[in-house]
């Protein structure tokens, strides 16, 4: 699989960063759920956002920076998560950490608390699930193009990647895939941004 160059956020978008967006724009469907509680933790990844709210944030940031900002595709996210080691199961290697329960209690942790991967990215495969731009199809990668797969043209659920604090096993493999309808909100769903032209029609 070949991907055109892109830049991806070092961390998931934080509560404090999302607050700046809400101070200037009205997000689709208003504020994230439990927004007042989230603001007590400005360095946590923003959660309880729909796919539409994540896209609106990207559009706002694109206008602010005058750059092509969007959600990553599944393929971009997975490439970034591997950190330059394409055969690794996880960003750090091939085994799960021995202890998983001590770091997460009732919610996410502040971004950047763990070790970065080979590309200097934090919280890949842990902390919160992250929205991707693609529609989800479980069989897509058996028929996807070799260059810059963008996901199917239509669907019901949007793809997401990464592990989440809410699960019994807090970490996911780089290749693991998940999905939910784009209007759903969950306490373990956030997102990070990519700077790269959109190649999807």
C-alpha positions as CSV (number, residue, x, y, z in Angstrom):
1,X,0.0,0.0,0.0
2,X,1.3,3.4,-1.0
3,X,0.3,6.7,0.6
4,X,0.9,10.3,-0.5
5,X,2.7,12.5,2.1
6,X,0.7,13.8,5.0
7,X,1.1,15.2,8.5
8,X,-0.8,14.0,11.5
9,X,-1.5,15.4,14.9
10,X,1.0,14.5,17.6
11,X,-1.8,14.1,20.0
12,X,-5.6,13.6,19.9
13,X,-7.5,16.9,19.9
14,X,-7.8,18.1,23.5
15,X,-10.6,19.6,25.4
16,X,-8.8,23.0,25.5
17,X,-8.3,22.9,21.8
18,X,-11.9,22.0,21.1
19,X,-13.0,24.8,23.4
20,X,-11.3,27.4,21.1
21,X,-13.4,26.0,18.3
22,X,-16.6,26.3,20.2
23,X,-15.8,29.9,21.2
24,X,-15.8,30.8,17.5
25,X,-18.2,28.4,15.9
26,X,-21.4,26.5,16.6
27,X,-20.7,22.8,16.2
28,X,-23.3,20.5,14.6
29,X,-25.6,19.3,17.4
30,X,-24.1,21.7,19.9
31,X,-21.6,20.9,22.5
32,X,-20.2,17.4,23.2
33,X,-22.1,15.5,25.9
34,X,-20.9,16.2,29.5
35,X,-19.1,19.3,28.2
36,X,-18.9,21.1,31.5
37,X,-17.3,18.0,33.1
38,X,-14.9,17.7,30.3
39,X,-13.7,21.3,30.7
40,X,-12.4,20.3,34.2
41,X,-9.7,18.3,32.3
42,X,-8.3,20.6,29.6
43,X,-5.5,18.2,28.7
44,X,-7.7,15.2,28.2
45,X,-8.7,14.3,24.6
46,X,-12.1,15.7,23.8
47,X,-14.7,12.9,23.8
48,X,-18.4,12.4,23.2
49,X,-18.1,14.1,19.8
50,X,-19.9,12.8,16.7
51,X,-18.1,12.3,13.5
52,X,-19.9,15.4,12.2
53,X,-18.5,17.5,15.0
54,X,-15.0,16.2,14.4
55,X,-15.3,17.1,10.7
56,X,-16.6,20.6,11.6
57,X,-13.5,21.1,13.9
58,X,-11.3,20.1,11.0
59,X,-13.0,22.6,8.7
60,X,-12.6,25.4,11.2
61,X,-9.0,24.6,11.7
62,X,-8.4,24.5,7.9
63,X,-9.8,28.0,7.6
64,X,-7.8,29.2,10.6
65,X,-4.5,27.8,9.3
66,X,-5.3,28.1,5.6
67,X,-4.2,24.5,5.2
68,X,-6.1,21.3,4.1
69,X,-7.0,19.9,7.5
70,X,-9.2,16.8,7.8
71,X,-9.7,13.5,9.6
72,X,-7.2,10.8,8.7
73,X,-8.1,7.9,6.5
74,X,-7.9,4.4,8.2
75,X,-4.8,3.7,6.1
76,X,-3.1,7.0,7.1
77,X,-3.9,6.4,10.8
78,X,-2.5,2.9,10.7
79,X,0.6,3.9,8.9
80,X,1.2,6.6,11.4
81,X,0.5,4.3,14.4
82,X,3.2,1.9,13.3
83,X,5.8,4.6,13.6
84,X,8.0,3.4,10.8
85,X,8.0,-0.2,11.8
86,X,5.4,-1.8,9.4
87,X,5.5,-5.3,11.0
88,X,4.8,-4.2,14.6
89,X,1.5,-5.2,16.1
90,X,1.6,-2.2,18.4
91,X,3.3,1.2,18.2
92,X,5.9,0.1,20.8
93,X,6.4,-3.6,19.8
94,X,4.5,-6.9,19.6
95,X,3.3,-7.5,23.2
96,X,0.8,-5.8,25.4
97,X,1.9,-4.0,28.6
98,X,1.8,-6.2,31.7
99,X,-0.5,-3.9,33.6
100,X,-3.4,-2.1,32.0
101,X,-5.8,-1.1,34.8
102,X,-3.7,1.3,36.9
103,X,-3.6,4.2,34.4
104,X,-7.3,4.5,33.7
105,X,-10.1,4.8,36.3
106,X,-13.2,6.8,35.3
107,X,-12.1,8.4,32.0
108,X,-9.3,9.2,29.6
109,X,-5.9,10.3,30.8
110,X,-4.1,13.5,29.7
111,X,-2.6,13.3,26.2
112,X,1.1,12.5,25.9
113,X,1.5,10.7,29.2
114,X,3.0,7.5,27.6
115,X,5.9,7.0,25.3
116,X,5.9,8.3,21.7
117,X,6.1,5.9,18.8
118,X,8.8,6.0,16.1
119,X,7.3,9.1,14.5
120,X,7.0,11.0,17.8
121,X,3.2,10.4,18.0
122,X,1.4,9.9,21.4
123,X,-1.6,7.9,22.4
124,X,-1.8,5.8,19.2
125,X,-3.7,2.5,20.0
126,X,-4.7,3.7,23.5
127,X,-6.6,6.3,25.5
128,X,-9.6,6.9,23.1
129,X,-10.9,5.6,19.9
130,X,-10.3,8.0,17.1
131,X,-12.7,8.9,14.2
132,X,-11.4,8.3,10.7
133,X,-12.8,9.9,7.5
134,X,-13.7,6.6,5.9
135,X,-17.1,4.8,5.6
136,X,-16.6,1.4,7.1
137,X,-16.8,-1.9,5.2
138,X,-15.4,-5.1,6.8
139,X,-14.2,-6.4,3.5
140,X,-12.9,-3.2,2.0
141,X,-9.2,-3.9,2.2
142,X,-9.6,-7.1,0.1
143,X,-10.5,-5.0,-2.9
144,X,-9.1,-1.5,-2.0
145,X,-6.7,0.3,-4.4
146,X,-3.0,0.1,-3.8
147,X,-2.6,3.9,-3.8
148,X,-4.2,6.0,-1.0
149,X,-7.3,3.8,-0.1
150,X,-10.1,6.2,1.0
151,X,-12.7,3.7,2.1
152,X,-16.0,2.9,0.3
153,X,-18.1,5.6,-1.3
154,X,-21.1,4.9,0.9
155,X,-21.9,3.3,4.2
156,X,-23.8,3.4,7.4
157,X,-21.0,3.5,9.9
158,X,-17.8,5.5,10.0
159,X,-14.5,3.8,10.7
160,X,-12.4,4.4,13.8
161,X,-9.0,3.2,15.1
162,X,-7.2,2.9,18.4
163,X,-7.8,1.4,21.8
164,X,-9.9,3.0,24.6
165,X,-9.9,3.5,28.3
166,X,-13.4,2.1,28.7
167,X,-12.6,-1.4,27.5
168,X,-11.3,-4.3,29.6
169,X,-8.3,-4.5,27.3
170,X,-7.2,-0.8,27.0
171,X,-4.9,-1.2,23.9
172,X,-5.5,-2.2,20.4
173,X,-3.3,-3.5,17.6
174,X,-2.4,-1.0,14.9
175,X,-4.4,-3.0,12.4
176,X,-7.5,-3.3,14.6
177,X,-10.7,-1.7,13.1
178,X,-13.9,-0.5,14.7
179,X,-16.9,1.6,13.6
180,X,-20.1,3.3,14.8
181,X,-22.7,5.4,13.1
182,X,-21.5,9.0,12.6
183,X,-24.1,10.6,14.8
184,X,-23.2,8.5,17.8
185,X,-21.3,9.9,20.8
186,X,-19.3,7.8,23.3
187,X,-17.1,8.7,26.3
188,X,-14.2,7.0,24.7
189,X,-14.4,8.5,21.2
190,X,-12.2,11.4,20.1
191,X,-10.1,12.3,17.1
192,X,-6.9,13.7,15.7
193,X,-6.3,15.7,12.6
194,X,-4.3,15.3,9.4
195,X,-2.9,18.0,7.1
196,X,-3.1,16.8,3.6
197,X,-5.3,17.4,0.6
198,X,-8.5,15.4,0.4
199,X,-8.4,12.8,-2.4
200,X,-11.9,11.6,-1.9
201,X,-14.6,12.7,-4.3
